[in-house]
Amino acid sequence: MTRLPLQAVLFDMDGTLVDTERLWWEAVEQVAGRALTEADEPEVLGRPVEHTADWLAAATGTPAADLADVLHREFADRVRAGIVPRPGALALLDALARDGVPTALVTASPRAVADTVLAALGASRFAVSVTADDTDRTKPAPDPYLAACHALGVDPTACVAVEDTQTGVSSAEAAGCTVLAVPSLAPIEAAPGRTVVSGLTDVTPDRLRALLPHELRVMSWNLWFGGTKVHDHRAKQLKAIAETGVDVVGLQETYGSAAEELADALGWYHHRAGENLGIISRYPITARLGDPDVGFYGAAGARIAVGDREIEIWTVHLDYRSYGPYVTDGDPTAHEGVRLAQMRDALREVEESAVPVVLVGDFNSPSHLDRPDAEWPVTKAAEEAGLRDSYREAHPDPATHRGHTWSPIHPVREDGSGRPEPQDRIDFVLHRGLRVLASETYVCGRPRPWPDVEDNDWPSDHAAVVTTFALHR
C-alpha cells in the first residue's frame, strides 16, 4: 500500500509543546474568582481568550473586553514567570528538523503570548506560526490549520497535527489533517485518522509518518467492446493501468473475458458479472456482490480488503440510447427515466453498506453539477443517496475543468450528420465515506478520430476517470 508522504507537522502550543494549559486554567480561575470544574472545560480548554471572556461576561455581567484584558495579563504574567517544555517536545522538534520535515506552531493564543513561548522554545524551530490574531476564526474552526498549510505550501491531508484538546483536534480534523492527540487536562477519544498517546517522549518522525492515510486509486473505464476496435488492445490496456498506478478498476463493456484476462496478467483479483461488467483489484476481493448474471446494463459490486479496512466497489453501466444532449427540440431528459430506474437499482444495492463505498461507471448521462440546462436526474439521485462526485469535489468549477469523457475519438456524431459531438462528462467515480485527494480524466497518446482508430494508443472511445482517495486506518 502507498502511504502519503509526510509534508509537515503542525503543533498546538498550550499544553502540547509547553505546559501552559495549567497556567491558562489558573489564570481563568483567578479572573472567575472560583475553582473551575470539569463542566467548565469546553469553555476554557483550547479556546481563545475572547471566547472565554465572553463566557465569563455572560456569567458575571462584567464587560467581555475588560475580562479579555485581564485574562491576557494574568496568563502572560504566568508564562513569563517560567514555561516548561513538555517531555519529548524539543527532541521531536529537533528530530523533524534533521529529517527536513517543516513544522508550524498553530495556537489559539494571541501573538504576544505565542512570541514569548517561541522565544523560549527557539523560534527557528518553526517555519511558520499562526496565532489567534492571524485568522478571522480560530479553533475549533479549521482556519488556523489551513492558514499554516497555505503558508508552508503543503496539503493538509499529508500533515500531522499534534493537539492536546478536543477543540484543537476538531480544528485540525476539519482542515483535513491526521491528528496525534496528547491529552493534557481532559481525555480525548481515538477515532479514524486520530491516534491518542500519553506523551511525546516516544514519538518519532517515523511514527508520525506511519499515522498518515494510505492512498487508494480507483479508475472507471469503459473498454469499448473490450478494446477490440484497436490493435494490440490488451497490451495497451495493461500499459494504461500501469501508467496510472491505479489499485482498482471498475470496468464496463468488458466483452466477456477482459476482467479475468487483465487480472491474470497483472497478478490481481477480479470479479466478472455477466458479459459486460467487471472489477479488477490489486487488493483481495472478500465478497462478490449483486447479480452475477447481470445483463448488459446494470451494476456489479465487490468488497475489497485494503489492510484492515474494507471498501465496496461498484461498477455501473446505464442505457446509452436517446442521449439527452442530442435533443435539440423538446425535453432532453425524456429518456432519463430508463437510466434513472437502472441507477436506482444500483443505489438500492449500496444504501445499506456499513463500509465506505465507491460507485463508478458509464452513466450515458451528463451531470446536474455540469449542465444547468436541464434537471439531469441520474446524478441527482446518486447525490440524494449520499454519494459524492469525486471529480467535482476536486474541481468544483465546470467552466475551468470540464472533465469530459465522451468522447476522445468522436469530434462529430456517428450518425453521419456532421454535427459536433457534445463533449460531456458521462463517466464518474462517486463515493461515500472517503476523502478525495485528486481526480483526473485520463487518455494516453493522441487518439485519431473514428473510424481511423485501429492504431490508437488509447484503446477506448471513452476517457477514463482516476480518483485518488485517502484511506485512514
N, C-alpha and C positions, 0 to 999 in steps of 0.2 A: 504494500500500500504506500502511496505517496503522501507524505505529510507536508503541510505548508511550512516554508522556511520562516524562522523567527526573525522578523524585521525590526522589532523594537520591544522594550519592556517599559511599561508606564507605571510609575509608583505614586500611590497616595502618600501623603506626608504624615499627618497627625495620626499616631497610633500604629502606623505601618513601618515607617522608617525611623521615626523618633517617638519617644514615649511621651507624647504631648496630649494624648486623648484624656489621660487622667488630669493633666493641668487644665484642659478646657472644661472638664467636668467640674473641677474645683472652682474655676472662675464663674461658671454658671451658678453653682451653689451659693457662691459669695453674693452675686448680684440678686439671686432669687430670695436670699435670706432664709433658706431652708435646705435640708438634705434632699437630694434627688433620689428617686426610686426607679425601679425597672420600667414603670409606666411612663416615665419621662424620656426614656431613651430615644424613641422615634423623633422627638423634637430637638434633641441635643446632639446625638452621635452622628458624625458625618455631615452635619448641617452647617451652612454658612452663618455668620454672625447675625445677619439681617433676619434670617428665618427664626432663630432662637429669640432674638429681640422682639419680633412681632408676637411670638408665642407668650413671652413674659409680659408684654404690654397688655395683651388680652386678659391676662390673669391679675395684673396689678393696677392697671389704669395709668401707669407711667408711660410717657411718650416713647414709642419704639426707637426714635432717633437717639434720645438720651440714653436708653438702655444699650443700644449698639455701641455708643461711645464708651460707656463704662465697661462693657464686655471686651471690647478691643483692648482697653487699657489693662484690665485685670489679667487677660490672657497673655498679652505681650510682656507684662512685668514678670509673670511666671516663666515664660520662655527665656527671657534674658537672664533670669536667675540661674539657669542651667538646664540644658536639654541633654538627654542621654539617647544615643542611637540604640534601636532595638537589636538584640543579639542576632548576629549574622548579616545585618543590613549592609554595613560597609564592605564586608568580604564579598557579598553578592554583587554589589555595585562595581567593585574592582575586577571581579571575575568577568563580568559582562564587558567591561572596558577592554580587558585583554583579548576577549573574543571578537571585538569590533562590533558589538551589538549596542546601538544607541539607546539611551534612556531619557525619560522625561519625568518631571515632577508635576503631578496633577492634583491640585488641592482646592478645597472649598474655603481655605483660609485666605485672608486678604494679602495683597502683595507685601505689605510691610512685615507681616509675621513670616511669610514664606522666605523673604530675603534674609531675615535673621537666622532661620533654620538652614538655608542654603550656605550662608557664611560658615556655620558650624560644621556642616557636613562636607563642605567643599563644593562650591558652585560649579567647578569644572567637571564634576562627575555627571552633570546633566547637560544634554544638548539643548533642552527646551524646558521651560517651566510655565505652567498655566495656573493662574490663581482665580479667586472669586471676582477679581477686578477685571479679568480679561475676556469674559464672555457675558452675554446678556443673561443667560441662565446658567446656574451652576448645578452641582449634584443635587438630586438624582437624575436631572436631565442629562442627555448624552453629550451636550455641547462641550464641556471641558476636555473629554477624551477625544472627541472629533477634532477639536482645535489642536490638540497636541499631535495627533496623527497627521493632520494637514501640515503643520509646521515641520514635521520630520519627513514628510513626503512618503508616508507608509500607509498600507492598507490595514484598517483596524482588525480585520479578520486574521491577519498574520502577526498580531501583537498579543502579548500577555499583560494584563493589568493586575497589579498587586494591591489589594484593598483589605481594610480591617473592619468595615461596617457594611450593613445591608444597604444603606443609602449609596455608598460608593460603588458597591457591587452592582446595584441597579443601574447606575450611571454608565459603568464600563460595559455591561452587557447590552444596554440599549444602543451603545455605539458600535457593537459588534465584536468586542474583544473577548478573548478567552480570559477567565479570571482565576487567579490564585488568591484565595481568601485566607487571611491570617487574623482571625478574630482577636480583638483586644479586650473590650468590655462586655460585648454582647455576642451570643453564639450566632453562627451563620450556617445554614444547611447546605450540603453538597447538592449539585444539580448538574444536568448535562452542560458541558462547557465550563463547569466551575469545580475546582478542586479546593478542599479545605485542609489546611495544615496548622499545626500548633505554633509554628515559628519559622523563621528564615534560616536558622543555623545550618540545616542540611539541604537547603535549596541551592542548586547549581544551574548554570546556563543550560546544560543538557537536560536537566529535569524540567526546566521551563519549555524547552523545545518539544519535549515529549507530551506536553499538555495541548499543543495546537491540534486542530482538527485535521483529519485526512481529507484528501480531495477525492471526489467521485465524479468521473467524466462520463456523461451519458449522451449518446447520439441517437437521433431519429433519422432513418434513412429509407426512402422508397427506392428499391433496387431496380425498378423498371423492367418488368419481365425477367427478374433475376439477374439483370445485367446483360442479357443475351443479345441485345442490339449492338453491342460493342465488342470488338475482337479482344481476346485475352481478358475477358471481363473479371474472372475470378482473381487473377493476379492483381488486377488494378483495384479491385475491392479491398484485398488484403493490404495493398500499399496505402490506401486511404486510411484504413483503420490504424495502421502502424504510425502513419504521419500525424494523425490527430491525437494519438495517445489515449484513446478512449478506453473505458473499462467495461461499458455495457452498451449494446446497440439494440434498439428496438427496430425491427425490420418490417417493411411492407413489400408486397409483390416479390415474394421470395422464389416464386416459380417452383415450389415444392421442396427442393433439397438444399437451397442456399444456406440456411441457418446451420444445418448439420455440417456441410462441407467447409464453411468458413470456420466454425468452431473447431473442427478436427485439424484444420491447417494451423490454427493459432494455438492449439492445446487448451482451448476454452471449454466452457459448459454451454449447452444450448437447450432451447425448448422450441419445438416445432408445433404449430397449431394449424391444421388444415393445409391448404395448398398455397397460402398467401402470407401468413404471419409467422414471425419467429423472433426469438430473443437470444442473443449470444452474450456471454458474460465471462470475464476473467475470474470472477468470484463464484464459489459454489452455488448452484441452484438447489434450494432446500424444499421447494414446493412448486408445482406447476398448476396454474390457476385458470379458470374459465373452461369453456368447451373445447376439448382437444380436436373436435371435428368442425370447428367454426367455419363458416362459409367464406367466400372471397372478401366480404365486408364483415366487420365486427371487431372483437377485441380478444387479445390473449395476454395472460399475465404469468409472471414468475416471481417467486420470493428468493432473494439472494442474501447470502451471509457475507458481510464485509467486516472482518474481525469479529467483534462481539455484538455487532449491530445487524439487524435485518431490514431490508428495504424491499418494497414491492415495485416491480417494473411492469408496466402495461404498454402494449403496442396496439394502436387503433388504426383502422383503415375505414374511411367512410365513402359512400357512393359518390362517384365522380360526375354523374350525369347532371345536365341543366345547371352548369356552373354559374352562380349568381352574377358575377361581374360581366358575363357575356350579354346579359339582358339590357337592352337599350330602350325598350318601350314596355313599361309595365313594372311589376313588382320583382326586383332582383332576388327576393327571398322566397319566391313561390315554391321552389323545390326544397327549401331548407328543412321542411318538416320531415322528409325522409332521413336526411343526415342527422337531424336533431333526435329522432327516435333511436337511431343507432348509437349516438353518443350517450343518450340516457341509459341505454342498456349497459354501456361500459361504465358509466358513473355508478350505477347500482352495484357493480362488482367491487368498486373501491371504497364505497361510502362507509363500510363497517371496518375497514382496515385499522388495526391498532398500531401499525408501524408507518414510518414515512412512505409516501407514495410518489412515484414518478410515472406520468402518463404521457407517452409520446405518440406521434402519428401523423399521417397524411389525412387531414380533415376535408380536403377539397372544398374548403370554405374560407373566406377571409375572416379576420378577427374584428370584433367590435372595438378593440383598442386601436385599430389602424384606420378604419374606414367609418366616418360619421354619416355616410350616405344612406345607410340602412341599419336596422337593428339585427345584426347577424347573430342568430340565436345559439349556434353550436358552441362558440367560445364563451358566450354569455352564460350558458347552462353550466359549463365547466367552472367558471368563476363563482357562480352561485353555489356550487357544490364544494367550494373551499379550495379549489385548485388555482394556483397562480402561474402566470405565464412567465417563464424564466427569461425569455429574450426581452420582453418588455420591462421586467424588473431591472435587467442590466442596461437597457437602452429605452428609457421611458418616452422619448420623443420620436414618433414615427416619421416626422419630417426630415430628421437628420440621420436616422437609422431605419431604413425601410425594412431591411431583413428579408427581402423577398426570396422565396424558394422555388416559385413557379414562374418562369422556367428558364434555366440557363441555356437551353438549346432551342427554345421557341420564341424568337423575336416577333413572329407573326403567328396567327392561329393556324391550326392544322386543317381548317375547313376549306381552304383554297380561296378564301375571300380576300386575302392580302391585308386584312385588318390587323393592327398591332395586338399582340397578346398582352392582356393586363398582367403586368409583373406584380405578383402578390405574394404575401406570406401565408401559405396554406399548410405548412409543416411546423409542428410545435413540440416543445418539451415543457410540459406542465408539471407542477409538483405541489405537494402538501407536506409540510413538516421539515423542510430543509432550508439551507441558506445558500443563495446564489452568489458565486464568486465572479463568474463570467459566462457569457453566452454569445455565440457567433454562428453565422451560417458558413458553410464550407463547400467549396468546389475546387478541385485541383486542375491545373492546366488552363487552357483557353478553349473550351468546347466549341467545336464548329456546329453551326445550326443544322437542324433537321432539314433534309434527310441525310446529309453527309456526315454521319456520326460514327461510322464503324471504327475509325482510328482515334477517336477521342481518348484522352487520358481519363476523363471523368465518365464512368460507365452508367450514368443515370440521366433522366430528364428532370429530376428534382435536385435542388441543393439540399445538403444535409444540414441539420441543426445540432450543434455541440454545446452542451451546458456543463460547466464545472460547478459542483456543489461542495460546500463544506460539510463534513460529516464528523460531528463531535462524538467522543466516546460515550 
